[in-house]
Amino acid sequence: MKTRHLFGITLSLACALPPAGAQGTASPAPVPVAAPVPAWAYPVNPKDFKPHPDDGSVRRVPGSTAGYTLSQTRDRFLAPDWHPADHPLMPAVVAGGRKPDVYACGYCHRADGSGGPENANIAGLPESYIAQQMRDFRSGARKSSVPQRAPVMLKATLAKAITDEEIAIAATYFAAIAPVWNVRVVEAERVPATSVAGWVHADLKNGQTEPLGDRIIEVADDPDSFELRDARARFTAYVPPGSVRRGQALVNGQVSGKTQACAACHGADLRGLGVAPPILGRSPSYMARQLFDFQNGNRAGTHAIQMKPVVDKLTPADITDIVAYLASVKPGSPGAVAVAQ
């Protein structure tokens, strides 16, 4: 198996326990969850997983004159700024954080807040929503159904150390950035063979395929750029055939006895309304985890409890369909634009 892709991100996200920059950390033992959740939505690194070592060379990404070594892109107190013209000047807490436990916000979520399948795209979220999520992580009201995943562990550690002033600064910064639609949704019966690396699915690039079944498999189009934390990284999400159409009916509240229309809380165009965030065009992997976490009661903070009755009757297949549809719609567009394969 090739080992050149996504190892840098694994190093940085997996090492919630050792110091930043430590190498070759094995995944913790599984922790019991409140209710069964699908493995595809919560990728966990293999126990024997090890990132490849830094050879000291300066790495580049398309469209940028910047250069970083692997070690720099693995430093949780540095947000690689490949495209500074794409976003406002990063404040200190976003660009570098504060040692020992306030990791740079722009490190995990990228300099423009676009994030990746392993965490949230927070660009354009309301300031008050971002701040509330940090408070919920701090209090323990927001957790994960699979708590050993390093992105959640790191967030919980950061939330306990960050100040309210730093939260406000970061929230103001990310809220002011227009989100970029960076996920292409493809309906397919078979998908490229993948393995888990860096808490995400990675295309093995070996020409082999595997049945998709009822999963969603979201992979980076350019794994090298994604490893280097390029905020312009793009992703392809493979979803089951027909899921976008079925998801649209669920989102619109047209399936009796399942759930209410999302527009009731998230606004007629699903761009957000009050405390409810915008939900179009975001990572389906991330959105699926949130719906499962709402079902399990692991997201129980302020306002989050309002989602519990909305999702209680949804099956795993329903959740797959809903997030497939939501991810397929470009914010501001009239409808789904999924690609059939």
ROTOR-40896 format. One record per residue (C-alpha): x, y, z. Coordinates in nm, 2 decimals, padded with zeros to 4 digits. Layout:
   east  north     up
      X      Y      Z
...
This chain:
   east  north     up
  00.00  00.00  00.00
  00.13  00.34 -00.09
  00.20  00.57  00.21
  00.27  00.91  00.06
 -00.08  01.07  00.10
 -00.24  01.24  00.40
  00.02  01.14  00.65
  00.10  01.49  00.76
 -00.25  01.56  00.86
 -00.26  01.24  01.05
  00.04  01.34  01.24
 -00.10  01.66  01.35
 -00.46  01.55  01.42
 -00.38  01.22  01.58
 -00.14  01.34  01.84
 -00.39  01.49  02.09
 -00.19  01.34  02.37
  00.18  01.38  02.28
  00.34  01.72  02.20
  00.29  01.89  01.87
  00.52  01.74  01.61
  00.54  01.40  01.78
  00.54  01.12  01.52
  00.39  00.77  01.48
  00.11  00.79  01.74
 -00.12  00.49  01.75
 -00.49  00.54  01.78
 -00.64  00.50  02.13
 -00.85  00.19  02.21
 -01.22  00.22  02.10
 -01.45  00.39  02.34
 -01.81  00.27  02.37
 -02.07  00.48  02.19
 -02.42  00.57  02.29
 -02.57  00.40  01.99
 -02.43  00.23  01.68
 -02.30  00.47  01.42
 -02.17  00.38  01.08
 -01.79  00.35  01.05
 -01.78  00.54  00.73
 -01.89  00.86  00.90
 -01.63  00.83  01.18
 -01.31  00.71  01.02
 -01.05  00.60  01.28
 -00.68  00.55  01.20
 -00.55  00.19  01.20
 -00.36  00.12  01.52
 -00.04  00.05  01.33
 -00.07  00.37  01.13
  00.25  00.58  01.10
  00.31  00.90  00.91
  00.60  00.92  00.68
  00.90  01.12  00.80
  00.98  01.47  00.70
  01.28  01.48  00.45
  01.33  01.85  00.51
  01.23  01.96  00.16
  01.02  02.26  00.10
  00.67  02.17 -00.03
  00.46  02.37 -00.27
  00.09  02.38 -00.37
 -00.06  02.50 -00.70
 -00.12  02.87 -00.73
  00.10  02.97 -00.44
  00.44  03.11 -00.40
  00.47  03.00 -00.04
  00.67  02.71  00.08
  00.66  02.49  00.39
  00.83  02.18  00.51
  00.62  01.89  00.63
  00.71  01.96  00.99
  00.58  02.32  00.95
  00.25  02.19  00.81
  00.23  01.95  01.10
  00.28  02.22  01.37
 -00.05  02.28  01.54
  00.07  02.64  01.63
  00.10  02.74  01.27
 -00.17  02.79  01.01
 -00.01  02.75  00.67
 -00.10  03.05  00.47
 -00.08  02.94  00.11
 -00.31  03.20 -00.04
 -00.32  03.51  00.18
 -00.52  03.70 -00.08
 -00.81  03.46 -00.02
 -00.89  03.59  00.32
 -00.84  03.89  00.56
 -00.53  03.91  00.77
 -00.54  03.63  01.03
 -00.55  03.74  01.39
 -00.29  03.59  01.62
 -00.51  03.32  01.77
 -00.61  03.20  01.42
 -00.25  03.22  01.27
 -00.05  03.08  01.56
 -00.27  03.01  01.86
 -00.12  03.03  02.21
  00.09  02.76  02.37
  00.05  02.51  02.53
 -00.31  02.42  02.44
 -00.47  02.69  02.23
 -00.39  02.55  01.88
 -00.40  02.78  01.59
 -00.77  02.79  01.47
 -00.65  02.82  01.11
 -00.44  02.51  01.15
 -00.73  02.26  01.18
 -00.99  02.47  01.00
 -00.74  02.62  00.74
 -00.66  02.98  00.70
 -01.00  03.07  00.54
 -01.21  02.84  00.76
 -01.28  02.59  00.48
 -01.18  02.29  00.69
 -01.20  01.93  00.56
 -01.40  01.61  00.59
 -01.24  01.56  00.94
 -01.38  01.88  01.08
 -01.61  02.17  01.01
 -01.61  02.44  00.74
 -01.67  02.74  00.97
 -01.64  03.01  00.71
 -01.94  03.23  00.71
 -02.10  03.08  01.02
 -02.26  03.34  01.25
 -02.03  03.48  01.52
 -02.27  03.38  01.79
 -02.30  03.03  01.66
 -01.92  02.98  01.65
 -01.89  03.12  02.00
 -02.16  02.90  02.14
 -02.00  02.58  01.99
 -01.68  02.67  02.17
 -01.87  02.71  02.50
 -02.04  02.37  02.44
 -01.71  02.20  02.38
 -01.57  02.37  02.69
 -01.86  02.25  02.91
 -01.87  01.90  02.76
 -02.22  01.96  02.63
 -02.09  01.89  02.28
 -01.91  01.56  02.23
 -01.88  01.30  01.96
 -02.04  00.95  01.93
 -01.68  00.82  01.87
 -01.49  01.04  02.12
 -01.15  00.88  02.05
 -01.13  01.07  01.71
 -00.84  01.31  01.74
 -01.01  01.62  01.58
 -01.27  01.61  01.86
 -01.01  01.55  02.13
 -00.81  01.84  02.02
 -01.11  02.07  02.00
 -01.21  01.98  02.36
 -00.86  02.05  02.48
 -00.85  02.38  02.31
 -01.19  02.49  02.43
 -01.09  02.45  02.79
 -00.78  02.67  02.74
 -00.90  02.95  02.51
 -01.03  03.27  02.65
 -01.37  03.43  02.57
 -01.18  03.72  02.41
 -00.99  03.49  02.18
 -01.31  03.31  02.09
 -01.47  03.64  02.00
 -01.17  03.74  01.78
 -01.17  03.41  01.60
 -01.55  03.40  01.55
 -01.55  03.76  01.41
 -01.27  03.66  01.16
 -01.43  03.34  01.03
 -01.78  03.48  01.02
 -01.67  03.75  00.78
 -01.53  03.51  00.52
 -01.77  03.39  00.24
 -01.76  03.01  00.24
 -01.63  02.83 -00.07
 -01.82  02.53 -00.21
 -01.55  02.27 -00.23
 -01.73  01.94 -00.25
 -01.84  01.76 -00.57
 -02.11  01.50 -00.51
 -02.10  01.20 -00.73
 -02.37  00.92 -00.73
 -02.19  00.59 -00.78
 -02.23  00.22 -00.72
 -01.86  00.16 -00.70
 -01.59  00.39 -00.57
 -01.20  00.40 -00.57
 -01.05  00.17 -00.31
 -00.97  00.36  00.01
 -00.81  00.33  00.35
 -00.83  00.56  00.65
 -00.54  00.80  00.70
 -00.56  01.12  00.90
 -00.91  01.04  01.03
 -01.04  01.07  00.67
 -01.08  00.83  00.38
 -00.79  00.83  00.14
 -00.80  00.71 -00.22
 -00.53  00.44 -00.25
 -00.47  00.55 -00.62
 -00.41  00.18 -00.72
 -00.68  00.16 -00.98
 -00.90 -00.07 -00.78
 -01.26 -00.01 -00.68
 -01.50 -00.13 -00.42
 -01.88 -00.13 -00.38
 -02.01  00.18 -00.21
 -02.32  00.03 -00.06
 -02.50  00.27  00.18
 -02.19  00.47  00.27
 -02.06  00.81  00.17
 -01.69  00.81  00.09
 -01.54  01.16  00.07
 -01.18  01.19 -00.06
 -00.95  01.47 -00.14
 -00.90  01.53 -00.52
 -00.54  01.62 -00.46
 -00.42  01.43 -00.15
 -00.08  01.60 -00.15
 -00.23  01.95 -00.13
 -00.48  01.84  00.13
 -00.19  01.69  00.34
 -00.02  02.03  00.32
 -00.33  02.20  00.45
 -00.41  02.39  00.14
 -00.73  02.58  00.19
 -00.81  02.55 -00.18
 -00.82  02.17 -00.16
 -01.13  02.02 -00.32
 -01.31  01.70 -00.25
 -01.53  01.44 -00.41
 -01.81  01.28 -00.21
 -01.93  00.95 -00.35
 -02.30  00.89 -00.25
 -02.54  00.60 -00.32
 -02.74  00.63 -00.65
 -03.07  00.81 -00.59
 -02.96  00.95 -00.25
 -02.97  01.32 -00.37
 -03.33  01.29 -00.49
 -03.44  01.10 -00.17
 -03.25  01.35  00.04
 -03.42  01.65 -00.12
 -03.76  01.50 -00.03
 -03.65  01.46  00.33
 -03.50  01.80  00.35
 -03.82  01.95  00.22
 -04.03  01.76  00.47
 -04.21  01.56  00.20
 -04.17  01.22  00.36
 -04.45  01.17  00.61
 -04.36  01.07  00.97
 -03.98  01.12  00.92
 -03.88  01.48  01.00
 -03.98  01.84  00.95
 -03.86  02.06  00.66
 -03.51  02.19  00.73
 -03.63  02.54  00.62
 -03.84  02.57  00.93
 -03.53  02.65  01.13
 -03.25  02.70  00.88
 -03.43  02.95  00.66
 -03.61  02.93  00.33
 -03.28  02.91  00.14
 -03.11  02.70  00.41
 -02.85  02.98  00.45
 -02.92  03.00  00.82
 -03.17  03.18  01.03
 -03.10  03.32  01.38
 -02.91  03.06  01.58
 -02.95  02.80  01.31
 -02.64  02.78  01.08
 -02.63  02.76  00.70
 -02.63  02.39  00.59
 -02.58  02.39  00.21
 -02.26  02.28  00.03
 -02.07  02.16  00.33
 -01.89  01.83  00.39
 -02.14  01.54  00.39
 -01.91  01.34  00.62
 -01.91  01.62  00.88
 -02.28  01.68  00.85
 -02.36  01.31  00.89
 -02.16  01.30  01.21
 -02.35  01.59  01.35
 -02.69  01.43  01.28
 -02.58  01.10  01.45
 -02.44  01.30  01.74
 -02.77  01.48  01.78
 -02.95  01.15  01.78
 -02.72  01.00  02.04
 -02.75  01.31  02.26
 -02.38  01.39  02.23
 -02.46  01.73  02.10
 -02.68  01.86  02.38
 -02.57  02.22  02.42
 -02.77  02.54  02.39
 -03.00  02.52  02.09
 -02.86  02.17  01.99
 -03.14  02.00  02.19
 -03.39  02.14  01.95
 -03.25  01.91  01.68
 -03.31  01.59  01.89
 -03.68  01.54  01.80
 -03.60  01.64  01.44
 -03.36  01.36  01.39
 -03.50  01.09  01.62
 -03.69  00.90  01.35
 -03.42  00.91  01.09
 -03.25  00.59  00.99
 -02.88  00.58  00.89
 -02.99  00.56  00.53
 -03.21  00.87  00.57
 -02.91  01.06  00.72
 -02.70  00.95  00.42
 -02.96  01.08  00.18
 -03.01  01.41  00.36
 -02.64  01.51  00.37
 -02.59  01.39  00.02
 -02.85  01.63 -00.10
 -02.73  01.92  00.12
 -02.37  01.88  00.01
 -02.48  01.87 -00.36
 -02.63  02.22 -00.36
 -02.41  02.52 -00.41
 -02.52  02.80 -00.17
 -02.74  03.04 -00.37
 -02.82  02.79 -00.65
 -03.18  02.67 -00.72
 -03.12  02.30 -00.66
 -02.91  01.99 -00.66
 -02.62  01.95 -00.90
 -02.50  01.60 -00.82
 -02.29  01.42 -01.08
 -02.41  01.08 -01.19
 -02.15  00.82 -01.26
